[in-house]
Amino acid sequence: MTATRQENASSGLDRSEPIYVAGHRGLVGSAVWRNLTNHSFINLIGRGSDELDLLDRNAVFEFFAATKPTTVILAAARVGGILANSRFPADFLSENLRIQCNVLDAARQHEVPRLLFLGSSCVYPKFAPQPIKEEYLLSGHLEPTNDAYAIAKISGILQVQAVRRQDGLDWISAMPTNLYGPGDNFAENNSHVLPALIRRFEQARLDGEPSVTNWGTGTPRREFLHVDDLAEALLFLLEHYHEAEPINVGTGADVTISNVADLVARAVGYGGRIEWDSTKPDGTPRKVLDVTKLTNLGWSPRISLDDGVRSTVEWFRNNVGNIRQ
């Protein structure tokens, strides 16, 4: 059964097939939904948390029985920045494990032929060689500030691989780098670095503050990918990638957090001082993904960091009354 299903995997997706996007209202899920719509997919399935609680195992199984998706994109997760991950590790571990197990188990029971699980670059060791290759997974200690979230994501990767081995279903895992863009979480206490910087600098500009203080030293290096580029990459992988090993999705280029802060300040028009609080944690010193495998398949991002930040600032200003803050 394993060989038959995976050898017969189709490269293209039928635009009329039922595709379930788990987490379709979040940063990644909403971008995936937009992209699939733009590519003429006409049978997309999405449920908000008010309609389907992914922590409710019975509800998830009933949902799969009723909708019968043939492709699943698992983008639903409890996510947050370094502060939220540090404060609530038990919640991040428990909730993400339950979401993943419920969706993956239901998809397995219904023999969903194609599934893409979204991991995270935080699954790799804190001091992994740079740039980070897919083969470095499980080769060292994790970054302590988000190890609980990382363990949950690693479990999802291993579950996908186990289902492939046991049932022969053509499921894959993608490891995106740091993401940003429209639909992001700009909340003060649980957002990721780039949206947090946008909110902070925009508020300082509006308030006429003479300086802005950011966490850490500003020296760690990070890679950033616009979420619309990620959405394009995920569709590409669903149509062209059929391997058990997870695959990295990123730009392959990194910048210092200090550089990002300067870029955001320019984008919002803030001219005050930028200061750093070195008593706060920096996290992993450097994190950039090796995207050779994806590049060799024929995909690369199109949105530059400058253009992406400017458009995200514009989106933030246009939606400030309706976004997560």
C-alpha positions as CSV (number, residue, x, y, z in Angstrom):
1,M,0.0,0.0,0.0
2,T,2.8,2.4,0.8
3,A,4.6,2.1,-2.5
4,T,1.4,2.2,-4.5
5,R,0.0,5.4,-3.0
6,Q,3.3,7.4,-3.0
7,E,4.4,6.3,-6.5
8,N,1.0,7.3,-7.9
9,A,1.1,10.8,-6.3
10,S,-0.1,13.4,-8.7
11,S,1.9,16.5,-9.2
12,G,-1.0,18.9,-9.8
13,L,-4.0,19.6,-7.5
14,D,-7.5,19.5,-8.9
15,R,-8.9,23.1,-8.5
16,S,-12.3,21.7,-7.6
17,E,-11.2,19.2,-4.9
18,P,-12.2,19.9,-1.3
19,I,-9.2,21.5,0.5
20,Y,-9.3,22.1,4.3
21,V,-7.1,25.0,5.5
22,A,-6.9,24.5,9.3
23,G,-6.3,27.9,10.8
24,H,-7.6,29.9,7.8
25,R,-8.0,33.1,9.8
26,G,-4.5,33.3,11.1
27,L,-1.4,34.8,9.5
28,V,-0.4,31.8,7.5
29,G,-3.8,30.3,6.9
30,S,-5.4,33.5,5.6
31,A,-2.4,33.9,3.2
32,V,-2.9,30.3,2.0
33,W,-6.6,30.9,1.5
34,R,-5.9,34.1,-0.5
35,N,-3.4,32.4,-2.6
36,L,-5.5,29.3,-3.3
37,T,-8.4,31.6,-4.2
38,N,-6.2,33.6,-6.6
39,H,-5.2,30.3,-8.2
40,S,-8.8,29.4,-8.9
41,F,-9.4,26.8,-6.2
42,I,-13.1,26.8,-5.7
43,N,-13.8,24.3,-2.9
44,L,-11.9,25.6,0.1
45,I,-13.0,24.6,3.6
46,G,-12.4,26.7,6.6
47,R,-13.8,26.9,10.1
48,G,-13.0,29.5,12.7
49,S,-12.4,28.6,16.4
50,D,-16.0,29.7,17.1
51,E,-17.2,27.1,14.7
52,L,-14.8,24.3,15.3
53,D,-12.6,23.9,18.4
54,L,-9.6,21.9,17.2
55,L,-8.9,20.9,20.8
56,D,-12.2,19.0,20.8
57,R,-11.3,15.6,19.4
58,N,-14.8,14.4,18.8
59,A,-15.7,17.6,17.0
60,V,-12.7,17.4,14.7
61,F,-13.5,13.8,13.7
62,E,-17.1,14.7,13.0
63,F,-16.0,17.6,10.9
64,F,-13.8,15.4,8.7
65,A,-16.6,12.9,8.3
66,A,-18.9,15.6,7.2
67,T,-16.6,17.6,4.8
68,K,-14.3,14.8,3.5
69,P,-11.3,16.9,2.4
70,T,-8.8,15.3,0.0
71,T,-6.1,17.8,0.9
72,V,-5.3,19.3,4.3
73,I,-3.0,22.2,5.1
74,L,-2.4,22.3,8.8
75,A,-1.6,25.9,9.6
76,A,-3.5,26.1,12.9
77,A,-1.4,26.5,16.0
78,R,-1.1,28.5,19.2
79,V,1.8,30.9,18.4
80,G,3.5,33.8,20.1
81,G,6.8,35.6,20.5
82,I,9.6,35.1,22.9
83,L,7.8,36.6,25.9
84,A,4.6,34.4,25.4
85,N,6.7,31.3,24.8
86,S,8.7,31.9,28.0
87,R,5.7,32.6,30.2
88,F,3.3,29.9,29.0
89,P,5.4,26.8,27.9
90,A,2.9,24.3,29.3
91,D,0.0,25.9,27.3
92,F,2.1,26.0,24.1
93,L,3.1,22.4,24.4
94,S,-0.3,21.0,25.4
95,E,-2.5,23.0,23.0
96,N,-0.3,22.5,20.0
97,L,0.1,18.7,20.6
98,R,-3.7,18.3,20.9
99,I,-4.5,20.4,17.8
100,Q,-2.0,18.4,15.8
101,C,-3.0,15.0,17.0
102,N,-6.7,15.7,16.5
103,V,-6.3,16.9,13.0
104,L,-3.7,14.4,11.9
105,D,-5.5,11.5,13.5
106,A,-8.8,12.5,11.8
107,A,-7.1,12.9,8.5
108,R,-5.5,9.5,8.8
109,Q,-8.8,7.8,9.8
110,H,-10.3,9.3,6.6
111,E,-7.2,8.4,4.5
112,V,-6.7,12.0,3.3
113,P,-4.3,11.5,0.4
114,R,-2.4,14.8,0.6
115,L,-1.5,16.8,3.8
116,L,1.0,19.5,4.5
117,F,2.0,20.1,8.1
118,L,3.5,23.5,9.0
119,G,6.4,23.3,11.4
120,S,8.7,26.1,12.4
121,S,12.4,26.9,12.1
122,C,12.5,26.8,16.0
123,V,12.6,23.0,15.7
124,Y,16.3,23.2,15.0
125,P,19.0,23.2,17.7
126,K,19.9,26.6,19.2
127,F,23.5,26.3,18.0
128,A,23.0,24.5,14.8
129,P,25.5,25.2,12.0
130,Q,24.4,28.1,9.8
131,P,22.7,28.1,7.4
132,I,20.5,25.4,8.9
133,K,20.0,22.2,6.8
134,E,17.0,20.0,7.2
135,E,19.3,17.2,8.4
136,Y,20.2,19.1,11.6
137,L,16.8,18.3,13.1
138,L,17.2,16.5,16.5
139,S,21.0,17.0,16.5
140,G,21.3,19.3,19.5
141,H,19.6,21.2,22.3
142,L,16.8,23.6,21.6
143,E,16.5,27.3,22.4
144,P,15.1,27.3,26.0
145,T,12.8,30.2,25.5
146,N,10.6,28.3,23.0
147,D,11.5,24.6,23.5
148,A,8.0,23.6,24.5
149,Y,6.6,25.0,21.2
150,A,9.4,23.4,19.3
151,I,8.9,20.0,20.8
152,A,5.2,20.1,19.8
153,K,6.2,20.9,16.2
154,I,8.8,18.2,16.1
155,S,6.2,15.8,17.2
156,G,4.0,16.8,14.3
157,I,6.9,16.2,11.9
158,L,7.5,12.8,13.3
159,Q,3.8,11.9,13.2
160,V,3.7,12.9,9.5
161,Q,6.7,10.6,8.8
162,A,5.1,7.8,10.8
163,V,1.9,7.9,8.9
164,R,3.8,7.9,5.6
165,R,5.7,4.7,6.8
166,Q,2.7,2.9,8.2
167,D,-0.1,4.0,5.8
168,G,1.6,5.2,2.7
169,L,-0.2,8.5,2.6
170,D,1.6,11.2,0.7
171,W,2.0,13.7,3.6
172,I,4.7,16.3,3.9
173,S,6.1,18.9,6.3
174,A,7.4,22.4,5.6
175,M,9.6,24.4,8.0
176,P,9.1,28.1,7.4
177,T,11.4,30.8,8.7
178,N,10.2,33.9,10.6
179,L,7.1,35.2,8.9
180,Y,5.4,38.6,8.7
181,G,2.8,40.3,6.7
182,P,-1.0,41.2,6.6
183,G,-3.0,39.4,9.2
184,D,-0.1,39.2,11.7
185,N,-0.5,39.4,15.5
186,F,0.5,42.9,16.7
187,A,-0.3,42.4,20.3
188,E,2.1,44.0,22.8
189,N,2.9,40.9,24.9
190,N,2.7,37.9,22.5
191,S,3.7,39.0,19.0
192,H,6.8,38.1,17.1
193,V,9.7,40.5,16.6
194,L,8.8,42.3,13.4
195,P,5.1,43.1,14.1
196,A,6.1,44.1,17.6
197,L,8.6,46.5,16.2
198,I,6.0,48.0,13.8
199,R,3.5,48.5,16.6
200,R,6.2,50.0,18.9
201,F,7.7,52.5,16.4
202,E,4.3,53.5,15.0
203,Q,3.0,54.3,18.5
204,A,6.2,56.2,19.3
205,R,5.8,58.3,16.2
206,L,2.2,59.1,17.0
207,D,3.1,59.9,20.6
208,G,6.2,62.0,19.7
209,E,8.4,59.8,21.9
210,P,12.1,60.8,21.7
211,S,13.3,57.2,21.9
212,V,12.3,53.6,21.5
213,T,13.7,50.8,23.6
214,N,13.8,47.3,22.2
215,W,14.5,43.9,23.9
216,G,18.0,42.4,23.8
217,T,21.1,43.7,22.2
218,G,20.0,43.9,18.6
219,T,22.8,41.7,17.5
220,P,21.0,38.4,16.8
221,R,20.5,37.6,13.1
222,R,17.2,36.5,11.7
223,E,15.7,35.6,8.4
224,F,12.3,37.0,7.4
225,L,9.8,35.7,4.8
226,H,6.7,37.5,3.7
227,V,3.6,35.3,4.3
228,D,2.4,35.7,0.8
229,D,5.6,34.2,-0.5
230,L,5.2,31.4,2.0
231,A,1.7,30.7,0.7
232,E,3.0,30.5,-2.9
233,A,5.7,28.1,-1.7
234,L,3.2,25.8,0.1
235,L,1.1,25.5,-3.1
236,F,4.3,24.7,-5.0
237,L,5.3,22.0,-2.5
238,L,1.8,20.4,-2.6
239,E,2.2,20.1,-6.3
240,H,5.9,19.2,-6.5
241,Y,7.2,17.7,-3.3
242,H,6.6,14.1,-2.1
243,E,9.4,13.3,0.3
244,A,9.3,12.2,3.9
245,E,12.0,14.7,5.1
246,P,10.8,18.2,6.1
247,I,11.7,20.9,3.7
248,N,12.8,24.5,4.7
249,V,11.0,27.5,3.3
250,G,12.8,30.9,3.5
251,T,14.9,33.4,1.8
252,G,18.3,32.0,2.7
253,A,19.4,35.5,3.8
254,D,19.5,37.1,7.3
255,V,19.8,40.5,8.9
256,T,20.4,41.7,12.5
257,I,17.5,42.7,14.6
258,S,19.1,46.1,14.8
259,N,18.9,46.4,11.0
260,V,15.3,45.4,11.1
261,A,14.5,48.0,13.7
262,D,16.2,50.7,11.5
263,L,14.2,49.5,8.5
264,V,10.9,49.6,10.5
265,A,11.7,53.0,11.9
266,R,12.2,54.3,8.3
267,A,9.1,52.7,7.1
268,V,6.9,54.3,9.7
269,G,8.7,57.6,9.6
270,Y,10.1,57.6,13.1
271,G,13.1,59.8,13.6
272,G,13.9,59.3,17.3
273,R,16.7,57.3,19.1
274,I,16.7,53.5,19.0
275,E,17.9,52.0,22.2
276,W,18.4,48.4,23.4
277,D,17.7,46.7,26.8
278,S,20.5,44.1,27.1
279,T,18.9,42.7,30.4
280,K,16.2,41.1,28.2
281,P,16.9,37.8,26.3
282,D,18.2,37.7,22.8
283,G,17.2,34.2,22.0
284,T,19.1,32.2,19.4
285,P,22.2,34.2,18.2
286,R,21.6,33.4,14.6
287,K,19.0,31.6,12.6
288,V,18.9,31.4,8.8
289,L,17.7,28.4,6.8
290,D,19.5,26.5,4.1
291,V,16.9,26.6,1.3
292,T,18.9,24.7,-1.3
293,K,16.4,21.8,-1.5
294,L,13.5,24.2,-2.2
295,T,15.6,26.3,-4.6
296,N,16.6,23.2,-6.5
297,L,13.0,22.3,-7.0
298,G,12.5,25.6,-8.7
299,W,11.0,28.0,-6.2
300,S,12.3,31.2,-4.7
301,P,10.7,34.2,-2.9
302,R,9.7,37.4,-4.8
303,I,9.0,40.0,-2.1
304,S,12.0,41.9,-0.7
305,L,12.2,42.7,3.0
306,D,12.1,46.5,2.3
307,D,9.0,46.2,0.2
308,G,7.4,43.7,2.5
309,V,7.9,45.8,5.6
310,R,6.5,48.9,3.8
311,S,3.4,47.1,2.7
312,T,2.9,45.5,6.2
313,V,3.1,49.0,7.8
314,E,0.5,50.2,5.3
315,W,-1.7,47.3,6.1
316,F,-1.3,47.8,9.8
317,R,-2.3,51.5,9.5
318,N,-5.3,50.6,7.3
319,N,-6.5,47.9,9.7
320,V,-5.5,49.2,13.1
321,G,-9.0,49.1,14.5
322,N,-9.7,45.5,13.5
323,I,-6.4,43.6,14.2
324,R,-5.0,41.7,17.1
325,Q,-3.4,44.2,19.5
